[in-house]
Structures are given as C-alpha cells and as structure tokens.
Amino acid sequence: MNASTEVSMNLDLFLPVDPISRRQGGAKNLTPVTLVSRTTADWNPDLAESTALARSGVPQRTFAAPMANASVLREVRADSRPLQVWEGTVLKVDRAACVMQVLLVAKIGQMPRHTGEIDLGSVSPQDQDLVRPGAVFYLTLYERTIPSVENIQELRFRRRPSWSVVQLKQIERDASMFLSKMKALPNAT
Amino acid sequence: MIDYGTPPASNEIEVTLFGPGYGEAIAVHLGEGVWMMVDSCIDPDSKAPASGTYLEQIGIDASQVRAIVASHWHDDHVRGISQLAAKYPMADFVFSTVLNSKEAAAFSAAYSGASSAGLARGSKELFSVVQARATVFPAHHKSIVLQASLNGLPVIVTALSPLPAAYAQSLARMAQYMARKDDAINHAPEFGPNMEAVVLHIDTGDDAVLLGADLEEHQTCGWSAVVNDRWSGDRRPATTYKVAHHGSYTGDCPQVWTTLLKSDPVACLTPFTLGDLRLPTDADKSRVRANTPHTYISSGASRRPDIDNRQLKRLSDICKKLARVDVRFGAVRLRKRIGAPSWNVELFGAAQPL
C-alpha cells in the first residue's frame, strides 16, 4: 500500500499574482518544494486495506494540475495607456502541452500579422471553456509610467450568445438566396 | 512594387502563381487575351488582390477576364476574392460544388451571412460574392469551367475534382455544424483533409497545365480517386503543375506524377505558414525535388517577427514562438508559346527555386 509518487512542482504555478498581469520587476525568491501525492488510503486509516483497490496501491483518482491564475482587471487602472491591442484567433489547442496556437492581428497602427503560442495558464478560468479553434480574444498591452513604470497585459475572450430564432430565420433566407444563384456548368464527355 | 513587365503574346500560355507566405492566387492566360483567375491573396504593397494588381499593371482590360475560380473556401485561398469578383463583373464565378446543397447553403449562411458576420472569413468572402452576383457556377468532377481557343486549337479548362464521394463526405461534415436554436454560436471549422477543392486541368491543344489546389490524398475522395478515375487518367499529361496543398505530404500522391504529368514537369508552389504549421517542410521539399528538378516557390523569405522592439519584448512575455505570417511576397511566372518545347520561368520578389 504505501504507494507514493514524488512530483517536483514549480511554485510559479501557485503564485497568487497573475502571470499575465504581473508587475514588472516583481522579484520572487521562492524555493522549489517536493510534493508527495498518495492514494486516498494513506489519508484515511479506516480505509487502509479495506478494499481491493486500496490494497492494490494504485491511485483511485487522478487530479488535473491546477491552472495558474490568469488576467485580472484590478491591475488595469484608469491611467493605464493601451500600447497595443492584438485581436487573436485560436488556431489550435494542445491540451496536453497546455498551449494554444494563435493568430495575432494588431488593432493599433499598421503591423503585419503574426502567429505564436500562448500558455493556457494565461487564460482566465472563466474563459477556459471558450478556448477552442476559431475563438477570438483580445490581448491588450497596457503601460503606465506614473508614479512608476508598470507593464500590464490583459487577455479576454470574446463571448458569443446562442443562435436565436430571428437568426435562424435569417439563415434560412440567406440559404435560399445562396441556392437560388447556382447554375450548372456543362459536363465534359 | 514589383515591375512585371509586359503582357504575354496572344499565342502564349501563361501561369503566374502569387504567394506572400500565407495565401495563394493564380492568373492564367489561356491565349488570345482570355484570362482566368484561380483563388486570391493580398499583395502587401497594393493591399489589393495580387492577381488583380498584376493584370492592371501589365495592362489587361477587365473584360478579358472570363472566369474566377475559388478552389475552396479556406482563408488563405480566398482573401480578397470578393474584391476580385467586383473588379471583373463579366467573369463567371466558379466554386466547389460541395456548397451546392441545402445543407451547405445553410452552413454557409450560418457562418458567413447577415446573422453571424466574422465567424469565418473565408466563407464570408464567398458568401459576399454570391450575394452580389446574379449567378454562380458550382464545379465538380468533369465540369467544363471555361473554353477558349489558341491559334485555332480549342483550350479547355475542366475540373478533375471534387468527386461525388467527396461531395457526400462534405455534406455529412457540414450537417454536424448546422445552426440550431439555443446552441452556442461557435466558429466555422475548417474541415480536413481537404477533399472539396477544385483541381483544374487546362488542355491547350498541344500541352496541358495541372493546378492541384489544396486537394489532399484520400483513397475515395482525394488524389488516389482522381488518378484512378478513367476520365481523369485520359486527360493530356501536363508539363506544368501547381503542386497541391503547398507541397505537403498530405497532398502527395505519387501517381499524380506518373499519370497526370509528363516527366520532369515545371512545378511551382506557395508556402503556408500559420501557427506551428509551416509548409513545405524540408522533407516535403526533398520529395517534390525528387519528382522534378524544375521546382519554384513563390516566397522563401524569413519569418522573423516584424514588430518594434518595445512591443516585441512585451508581447514575447506572453506569446512565445512569434513568427510573421505574411512574409515577403513573390510570384513565379511561367510562359510558353504554342509549339515551343519548354516553359520560360521568371521569378519576382521573394520567389526562388525550391
């Protein structure tokens, strides 16, 4: 029974400060720790040896690693100036690697389109269900120079409502119009 | 701005392939002043459709464009095609027949129509064209897309795909994404593998050109099915090939090189760079070069980020592996006089041998 697994954890994952909205220069003096995960049997002596599963020593439940805290608006203040707003589109989501491939289009000024990779930990928990290919988000880079230099980022996903009856009727009309324009080409022999 | 020089002679066939790194467009001169456009991408200098800018620059009148073909509705092949359709109102607008069904119309309307603008840029472009036009022409296997003549010989453009099996497959895919009341509105997916693309065969009387679009390999719906089809196999073998699907192995079918093409054809392709997908890969390049040494790519430029240092530093804190999508623009131009033994190749901008 005392099956246990030692897992090296990076304390960054549990920082109370959001990694996206982290203030510039915030030094962290953290010591890596080793967490020991055990089966439920270890925590409840009454359970020990009481079931075949417990005796097998195999963990009976697994838990996904906790997500890092994501963007919080409290960091963006009235006097923060947006340096750039990137409109992003999710191209691909790799849940195993905890990253999403994104396409970025600058909304301020002329800037070529870029692609990149963003850690899913940078997405706020309330937006996690919106992360899927095609989803649109806005990545805003703010800066604030008074009283001290502060760089703040905000990542927000665009929410879309459900299809309404009015929209479905419009789709029907659009679809009829679409089909009415088709004309067959001749076939080769 | 690229200087493209003079237009082709009346008895000269021309295939010009444009590509900025993400996007593809082709302009084809079928002889005697008749032009066809296939797909569309944006010229970074003119900010307008590349093939339209090209024709304007070499002095081609809008009335000479007889057909515009959208091989499929992916964003990298249709950017600006609605502008192109407006610029050439006399040209027939042709697209894949997979959009010619109740299911496909409803799918297209849902993700591109008035109720949901912005959900799918690619299909939005096509939808805009359909809205503006009185008629549009769905193309499928064996469709005659365009007929012209060159020195008295007939020039015929036919579609080798999509095949009937691909049509059925696409309907099934689209049906899954039909809009339903109270369902959350999500974005239109890009289906893969691409079996709906329109592959074009151009028979010029004494030679032929094969434009492979983005058709991918599949036994019953993709390249294998095309090359194993008797009618397709009877087409005149081509000496020029626009390599399918940006040279990717998913668009590769060895029989294409032996059945539909003559040996050592001139091949050209555009790159595709989006996210972590970069085509052609080194392996793709080697494979294409093994089939023919005469291969050219529209753009081989670097993808390093092009953002000012201050913003780049800030953005890099969150977004890793930043790469530019639209790298330097280039064009590969192939011309051949009727009866001439080989193609004349010209490279513009960032185009280079593969």
Interface residues (C-beta under 8 A of the other chain):
Chain A: I20 L83 Q84 W86 L91 K92 Q101 V102 L103 L104 M111 P112 R113 H114 T115 G116 E117 I118 D119 S122 R132 P133 G134 A135 V136 L139 L141 N151 Q153 L155 R160 P161 S162 W163 S164 V165 V166 Q167 L168 Q170 I171 E172 D174 A175 S176 M177 F178 L179 K181 M182 K183 A184 L185 P186 N187 A188
Chain B: Y22 V94 L99 N100 K102 A105 A106 S108 A109 A110 G113 A114 S115 S116 G118 L119 A120 F127 V130 Q131 R133 A134 T135 V136 F137 P138 A139 K142 S143 I144 V145 I156 T158 A179 R180 K181 D182 D183 A184 I185 N186 H187 A188 P189 W231 T273 L274 G275 D276 P305 D306 I307 R310 Q311 R314 L315 D317 I318 C319 K320 K321 L322 A323 R324 V325 D326
